[in-house]
Amino acid sequence: MRVSDLFIYPLKSARAIALPAADIDAYGLPGDRRAMITDPQGHFITQRELPHLARIEIRPEASAFRLLMQGKPDISVPPPRPENRMDVNVWKSTVSAAVADAESNRQLSEWLGREVRLVFFDEQAQRTANAEWAGEGTPVAFTDGYQILVTTTGSLQALNDDLAAHGEGSVGMERFRPNIVIETDEAWPEDRWAAIEIAGIRFDLVKPCSRCIMTTQDQLTGSRDVANPMPAMGRIRMSADRRVPGPLFGWNVTPRGSGRITIGDTVKIVEERPEGWALKVRARG
């Protein structure tokens, strides 16, 4: 097995940036989900409620961030002032985040047709993953809950095989917004991996990822008038464990070291979960 793709999403719920290699630290991949859009009260906004976020690109530059959206003038966002802060909410977490300047927020609000704030996870911001799954004190930025999401090509193929068998089209890996994609011949081997090693770094697979409506949206346009993977996941990937309900695809991963990984790196299984993960058995009719 080997690493086939690497991605970061600097602005939560916006477009991915593909990388040939990536550093790994306690937060995962540096630069991943370090910016986020919120409403004026600080509640995070994603493609779940604003599908057009899929049309936004963010490009880190030497002294600014540049936001791009087709048909709109670029927004050059200067580094936020650390003292300009607000409390923001990501699911059950409250984080003190740095807020972008007023002009950038005004332009972004015009883009999206509603008042929003652009916030940043800076050096003063603090948040930790759920200790029940990731252990005590594991830091995380604006991701939904954990540092890294791992998916496998064999599992995507199995999902697309089921979609094809029901005449429902096919989907690409971008629908699942992974950080690390592993090339495998087998489907769903990740259910049995407790830990893997890449370039000498241990990664613990701590919790399967339950999926939502974002997987039904085109990740360039935000359109939902495209092939939908949810029916196939409902048929073959419904969790039977109440702790993680719903359809599953991919695993949340916590790194246990630092270093650098590269596309093509070998992936080793260093600890297994022989029982896998409990799935509901679909009725046959």
C-alpha positions as CSV (number, residue, x, y, z in Angstrom):
1,M,0.0,0.0,0.0
2,R,1.1,3.5,-0.6
3,V,0.0,7.1,-0.3
4,S,-1.7,8.2,-3.5
5,D,-3.0,11.7,-2.7
6,L,-2.6,14.4,-0.1
7,F,-4.9,17.4,0.5
8,I,-5.4,20.3,2.8
9,Y,-8.5,22.6,3.1
10,P,-7.1,25.9,4.4
11,L,-10.6,27.4,4.6
12,K,-13.1,25.0,6.2
13,S,-15.7,23.9,3.7
14,A,-14.0,25.6,0.8
15,R,-11.9,24.0,-2.0
16,A,-9.0,21.6,-1.5
17,I,-5.4,22.1,-2.3
18,A,-3.6,19.0,-3.5
19,L,0.0,18.6,-2.3
20,P,2.9,16.4,-3.4
21,A,4.1,16.1,0.2
22,A,3.1,17.4,3.6
23,D,4.6,17.9,7.0
24,I,2.9,16.3,9.9
25,D,2.6,17.8,13.4
26,A,0.3,17.4,16.4
27,Y,-2.5,19.3,14.6
28,G,-2.2,17.1,11.4
29,L,-1.3,18.7,8.2
30,P,-0.1,22.3,8.7
31,G,-2.5,24.8,7.1
32,D,-5.5,22.5,7.2
33,R,-8.7,24.2,8.4
34,R,-6.9,27.2,9.9
35,A,-9.6,29.6,8.5
36,M,-13.4,29.4,8.8
37,I,-16.5,31.3,8.0
38,T,-19.0,32.1,10.8
39,D,-22.2,34.0,11.2
40,P,-22.0,37.3,13.2
41,Q,-22.6,35.4,16.4
42,G,-19.6,33.1,15.8
43,H,-21.4,29.9,14.8
44,F,-19.5,28.1,12.1
45,I,-20.9,27.9,8.5
46,T,-20.2,25.0,6.1
47,Q,-21.4,23.7,2.8
48,R,-24.2,22.0,4.7
49,E,-26.1,25.3,4.8
50,L,-24.1,27.3,2.1
51,P,-23.3,24.9,-0.8
52,H,-21.6,27.8,-2.7
53,L,-18.7,27.6,-0.3
54,A,-17.4,24.9,-2.6
55,R,-16.7,27.6,-5.2
56,I,-14.3,29.5,-2.9
57,E,-10.5,29.1,-3.1
58,I,-8.1,30.4,-0.5
59,R,-4.4,30.9,-1.4
60,P,-1.9,31.6,1.3
61,E,0.5,34.3,0.2
62,A,3.7,35.8,1.8
63,S,1.8,38.7,3.6
64,A,-1.8,37.9,3.1
65,F,-4.5,35.4,2.2
66,R,-6.2,35.6,-1.2
67,L,-9.8,34.5,-1.6
68,L,-11.0,33.7,-5.1
69,M,-14.5,32.9,-6.5
70,Q,-15.4,32.8,-10.2
71,G,-17.2,35.9,-11.3
72,K,-16.1,37.9,-8.2
73,P,-13.1,40.3,-7.6
74,D,-10.4,38.6,-5.5
75,I,-10.2,39.5,-1.9
76,S,-6.8,40.0,-0.4
77,V,-7.0,39.4,3.3
78,P,-4.2,40.8,5.5
79,P,-3.0,38.8,8.5
80,P,-5.5,39.2,11.3
81,R,-4.6,41.3,14.3
82,P,-4.2,39.0,17.3
83,E,-6.1,41.4,19.6
84,N,-9.2,41.4,17.2
85,R,-10.9,38.3,18.5
86,M,-14.2,36.6,19.0
87,D,-15.4,33.3,20.4
88,V,-16.6,30.9,17.7
89,N,-18.4,27.6,17.9
90,V,-17.4,24.4,16.0
91,W,-19.9,21.8,17.0
92,K,-19.5,21.5,20.8
93,S,-16.3,23.5,21.0
94,T,-15.8,27.2,21.7
95,V,-12.6,28.7,20.4
96,S,-11.1,32.2,20.7
97,A,-10.3,33.0,17.1
98,A,-8.7,36.0,15.4
99,V,-11.1,37.9,13.1
100,A,-10.3,39.2,9.6
101,D,-10.4,43.0,8.9
102,A,-13.7,44.7,8.4
103,E,-13.2,45.3,4.7
104,S,-12.5,41.6,4.0
105,N,-15.6,40.6,5.9
106,R,-17.7,43.1,4.1
107,Q,-16.6,41.8,0.7
108,L,-17.0,38.2,1.7
109,S,-20.5,39.0,3.0
110,E,-21.4,40.4,-0.4
111,W,-20.1,37.3,-2.1
112,L,-22.3,35.0,0.0
113,G,-25.4,37.3,0.2
114,R,-25.4,37.3,4.0
115,E,-23.4,38.8,6.9
116,V,-20.5,36.6,7.8
117,R,-17.1,36.7,9.5
118,L,-13.8,35.2,8.4
119,V,-11.9,33.9,11.4
120,F,-8.5,32.3,11.9
121,F,-7.0,29.6,14.2
122,D,-3.9,31.5,15.3
123,E,-1.3,30.8,18.0
124,Q,-3.6,32.0,20.7
125,A,-6.4,29.7,19.7
126,Q,-6.8,26.4,21.6
127,R,-9.0,23.3,21.0
128,T,-8.6,19.6,21.7
129,A,-10.2,16.5,20.1
130,N,-12.6,14.3,22.0
131,A,-10.5,12.6,24.6
132,E,-12.7,9.5,24.6
133,W,-11.5,8.7,21.1
134,A,-8.2,10.5,20.6
135,G,-6.8,10.6,24.1
136,E,-6.2,13.5,26.4
137,G,-4.8,16.8,25.2
138,T,-4.6,16.1,21.4
139,P,-4.8,19.5,19.7
140,V,-7.1,20.2,16.8
141,A,-7.9,23.3,14.7
142,F,-11.2,24.0,12.9
143,T,-11.7,20.4,11.6
144,D,-15.0,18.8,12.5
145,G,-13.4,16.8,15.3
146,Y,-10.0,15.2,14.6
147,Q,-6.7,16.0,13.0
148,I,-6.6,13.9,9.8
149,L,-9.1,12.0,7.6
150,V,-7.8,8.9,5.8
151,T,-9.6,7.2,3.0
152,T,-8.7,4.3,0.7
153,T,-9.1,3.8,-3.1
154,G,-10.3,0.3,-2.7
155,S,-13.2,1.5,-0.6
156,L,-14.2,4.1,-3.1
157,Q,-14.2,1.5,-5.8
158,A,-16.5,-0.7,-3.7
159,L,-18.8,2.2,-3.2
160,N,-18.9,3.0,-6.9
161,D,-19.5,-0.6,-7.7
162,D,-22.6,-0.6,-5.6
163,L,-23.7,2.7,-7.2
164,A,-23.2,1.3,-10.7
165,A,-25.1,-1.9,-9.8
166,H,-28.1,0.3,-9.0
167,G,-27.7,2.7,-12.0
168,E,-26.8,5.6,-9.7
169,G,-23.6,6.9,-11.4
170,S,-20.3,7.3,-9.6
171,V,-18.5,9.8,-7.4
172,G,-14.9,10.9,-6.9
173,M,-12.8,10.9,-3.7
174,E,-13.1,14.7,-3.5
175,R,-16.7,14.2,-2.2
176,F,-15.3,12.8,1.1
177,R,-12.7,15.6,1.6
178,P,-9.8,13.4,2.9
179,N,-6.3,14.5,3.9
180,I,-4.5,11.3,3.1
181,V,-5.7,8.8,0.5
182,I,-4.2,5.3,0.5
183,E,-4.1,3.2,-2.5
184,T,-5.5,-0.3,-1.7
185,D,-6.7,-3.2,-3.7
186,E,-9.0,-4.4,-0.9
187,A,-12.3,-2.6,0.1
188,W,-12.7,-1.3,3.7
189,P,-9.4,-2.6,5.1
190,E,-9.2,0.5,7.2
191,D,-11.9,-0.8,9.4
192,R,-9.3,-3.3,10.7
193,W,-6.5,-0.9,11.1
194,A,-5.9,0.4,14.6
195,A,-2.6,2.1,13.6
196,I,-0.6,2.6,10.5
197,E,2.9,4.0,9.8
198,I,4.0,6.3,7.0
199,A,7.5,7.6,6.8
200,G,8.2,6.5,10.3
201,I,5.2,8.4,11.8
202,R,2.5,6.5,13.6
203,F,-1.1,7.4,12.9
204,D,-3.9,6.0,15.1
205,L,-7.2,5.4,13.5
206,V,-9.4,6.5,16.3
207,K,-13.0,6.8,15.0
208,P,-14.8,6.1,11.7
209,C,-16.2,9.1,10.0
210,S,-20.0,9.4,9.7
211,R,-21.0,11.2,6.5
212,C,-23.5,14.0,5.8
213,I,-25.1,15.9,3.0
214,M,-21.8,17.4,1.9
215,T,-20.9,14.2,0.2
216,T,-23.9,14.8,-2.2
217,Q,-22.5,18.1,-3.4
218,D,-20.1,18.8,-6.4
219,Q,-16.9,20.1,-4.8
220,L,-16.3,22.7,-7.5
221,T,-19.8,24.1,-7.9
222,G,-21.7,23.2,-4.8
223,S,-24.4,21.7,-7.0
224,R,-26.5,18.8,-5.6
225,D,-27.8,17.9,-9.0
226,V,-25.1,15.2,-9.3
227,A,-24.6,11.5,-8.4
228,N,-25.4,10.9,-4.8
229,P,-23.3,8.4,-2.7
230,M,-25.7,8.3,0.2
231,P,-27.9,5.5,-1.1
232,A,-24.9,3.2,-1.5
233,M,-23.5,4.1,1.9
234,G,-26.9,3.4,3.3
235,R,-26.9,-0.1,1.7
236,I,-23.4,-1.2,2.6
237,R,-21.9,1.2,5.2
238,M,-24.5,1.9,8.0
239,S,-22.9,1.8,11.4
240,A,-24.3,-0.6,13.9
241,D,-22.5,1.1,16.8
242,R,-24.6,3.7,18.5
243,R,-21.6,5.8,19.4
244,V,-21.1,6.6,15.7
245,P,-24.5,6.4,14.0
246,G,-25.2,6.8,10.3
247,P,-23.3,6.0,7.0
248,L,-19.5,5.6,7.3
249,F,-16.7,6.4,4.9
250,G,-13.1,7.0,5.9
251,W,-11.5,7.1,9.4
252,N,-10.5,10.0,11.7
253,V,-6.8,9.7,12.5
254,T,-4.6,11.2,15.2
255,P,-0.8,11.5,14.5
256,R,1.5,10.2,17.2
257,G,4.7,11.9,15.9
258,S,5.9,14.5,13.5
259,G,7.8,14.4,10.2
260,R,7.1,14.6,6.5
261,I,5.1,12.3,4.2
262,T,5.1,12.2,0.4
263,I,2.9,10.8,-2.3
264,G,4.2,7.3,-3.0
265,D,5.3,6.6,0.6
266,T,4.7,3.0,1.7
267,V,1.9,2.5,4.3
268,K,2.5,-0.2,6.9
269,I,0.0,-1.7,9.3
270,V,1.4,-1.6,12.8
271,E,-1.6,-2.5,14.9
272,E,-4.8,-4.2,13.9
273,R,-8.4,-4.2,15.0
274,P,-9.4,-7.7,14.1
275,E,-13.1,-7.3,14.8
276,G,-13.3,-4.4,12.4
277,W,-16.3,-2.1,12.9
278,A,-19.9,-3.3,13.3
279,L,-22.1,-2.6,10.3
280,K,-25.9,-3.1,9.9
281,V,-26.7,-6.0,7.6
282,R,-29.1,-4.9,4.9
283,A,-32.3,-6.8,4.3
284,R,-32.4,-8.9,1.2
285,G,-35.7,-8.7,-0.7
